[in-house]
Amino acid sequence: MRMDLLFYKNLIENKYGEKFEKLFNLLTEHNKMYNLTSITGREEVFLKHFLDSVVGESYLKQGADVCEIGSGGGFPSLPLKIIREDLKFTLIESTGKKCSYLQTAVDNLGLEGVKVLNIRAEEGARDPSLREKFDCAVARAVARLNTLCEYCLPFVKVGGVFVAYKGDAAEEIKEAQNAVKVLGGRLEECNAFELNGEKRCLVVIRKEASTPAKYPRGRGLERKKPL
């Protein structure tokens, strides 16, 4: 799937410019307290956070129920929600202060159908109300792909997709092959593109079978001993 960066840039700067300007101001204001991002310049934020976030929207079907793992500053979820009002989001973030910012941003931007949960991903994935309930899971700048699959795929229903926002992902994709298979997934696509001279990739994993009940393992094993 080809990335029309100019199209998405126009959405951010023009059609939804007022909301993105408001989001930038909220991010800048709260970043002083919550350390949400090391990228603070307006041009860089619009390019490396906002534009990078919205390019994945074509993988989200109309009206999709989306779970974001490790929301942090709300990327890609908040930019995606701004341009796709039809989407519903559940933002999972383990740090309380970041959850406070996320809720403030959701309220100030008037975003409906967005829920912020202050829980760890491995705990949420064992909650019957969340496990395999989502059409899609998204994650950006959280962990290497083999670890990330164990955090995210348990949330995705069979037939749904997990979209991981990555840089140059060739090595990570190779080392994650076993994790993808064990957790019920199949690598469907790696959409590579360049953003301001930097390599980016959207790794799309299709959920083909239920994730075995023992995953995620918890106790930090997802990071210490990746599948």
N, C-alpha and C positions, 0 to 999 in steps of 0.2 A: 504494500500500500504506500503510495507516494505521499510525501509530506509537502503540503502547500503552505510553506512558512509565511509567504506574503499574505495569504488569505487569513491565517490565524493572527498575524501581526495587525492586520486591519481591524479584526474583531476587537482586539485588546485596546488599540489606540483610538478607535473611532466608535464603532457600534456600542461597545460596553466600556468606553473610556472612563466615564464618570465613576463606575463601580471599581474599576481597577485602580483609579487614582485614590479612591477612598481606602481600598485594601492596602495600597502602598503606604498611605499615611498611618493606618492602624499598625501595620507591621513595623514601621520605623519607630513609632511611639512606644510600642510594647517591647521592642527588641532591646531597649535600654534596660528593662527590668528582667526579661525572661531569656535573653540570649538565644533568640530564635534562628538567627542566620548571621553568617560572617559577611554576606553580600549585602551592602547597604546603599550603594549608589542607585539613583533612580533608573538610569539606563540599564545597568546590570540586573537589577531586580526584575524589570519588565522583560528582559531578554532571557536570563538564566533561570528565573523562577516562574514567571507568568507564561511566557511563550513556550518554554520547555514543558510546562504542565499541560497546556491545552492541546498539544499535538497528539495526545493519545485518545482524544474524544471519539474518534471514528471506530474504536474497538468496543465502545459501550453502546449496547443496543438501546433503542427508544424505551424510556421509562425504567431503565435498569436500576436495580438495588445494589449499590456499590459499597464495599467495605474498604476503608483505607487503614493500613497497618503502619504504626509509627508515624502518626500525622505530623508531629513537630510543629512547624510553622504553617501547616495546612496546604502543602504542595504534594501532589497535584490537585487535591480535592477542592479547595476553594476556587481557584481559577476555572476548573472544570464545571463546577456548579454555577458559576456566573454566566458562562456561555451556554450551559445546558440545564435549563430550569426543570426539564423533565426528569432528571436524575435524582435519586434519593441516595443519601450518604450516611454511613455510620463511621465516625472517626474514632479510631482506637489509639489512645496515647497513654503511656504509663506515668508521665510526669504531670503532676497536678497543675503547676504554674502554666505549662503549655496548654493544658485543657482550658484553663481560665481565659487565656488569650483566644483560643479557638472559639469558645462560646461567645466572647465579646465580639469577635469578627463576624460570626454568624448572625448575631443579633443586630449589629450595626449595619450590616449589608442587607438585612431583611431576607436572608436566605431561608426558604421553607423546605422542610423535608430533610434537615440535617441534624443528626444526633451525635453528641460528643460523649464518649465513654472513657473514664479514667481507670483503665485496667491494662494489665500486661497482655500481650497478644496470646501467649501460651495459656493463659487463664481463660480469656475470651473464647478461644477455640474449643474449649471443653464445655462451654455453656450451651445447652441444647437449643436455646433461643437464637444462638448465633452460628453454631456449627453447621456448615453446608447449607446456609440459608441465603447466600448472596449470588447474584448473577455474575458479579465480577469483584475481584480484589485488586487494589492498586497499592504500590509502595515505591518510594523514591528515597534514595540516600539513607537506607536503613542497615543493610548487611549484605554480605556476598550472597550470590544467587542460591547456592545450595542451602544455606541457613534460611534465607528468605522464603524459600519454597515451603519449608516446614512450618514457618510462622503463618503463611498466607493461604496455601492450598486447602487446609482444613475448613476455612470459612466459605469456600466456593462450592456451590451445588454442582452435581454432575451435569455436564453440558456447558457450564459457565467457563469463564476465563480469568486468569491471573495475568495482569500486565505489570511488568517490572520496568521502571525507568532506570536506565543504566548508561554508563559511558561506553568505552570500547569493551564489549562484553564477551568476546570470543573465548577467552580463557575461562571466565566464570561459567559460561554455557557448557563448556566441556566438562568441568569439574562437577556440575550440577546434574549430569545425565542420570545418575543413579537415584538422586533425591527425587527428581521429577517422576521417574518410573515408580518408585516405591510409594509415593504419595498420591498416585492415581492420575498423574498428568501426562501430557504429551507436548513436546515443543512444537508449536504451530508456526511461529514466525519470529524472525529477528529483524525488525525494521530499522536499519542503520541510516543515519543522516548526519549532517554537520550543522552545528549551530554556533555561529560566530567563530568558525575555525576549529571548534572542538567536536570530537566524535561523540555521538549520542546513539543510543539504541533502545528501542522498545521491544522487550522480550515478551512474547505472548505465549502463554502456556494454557492449553485446553484441558479441562478436568474431564477425564473419561471414565473414572471409577471412583468410588467412595474412598476417602483416606482411611487407612486402618486405624482402629480406635486408640492405639497406643501413641499416636502422633497428634500434636507435638509432645515430645518427651518431657519438657520442662527441666528445672534445675540447671538451666544454662547449657544443657547438652546440645541444643541447636547450634550454638556457637563453638563450644569446646570440641565437640565431636560431630561435625556435619555428616549427613548421610552420604 
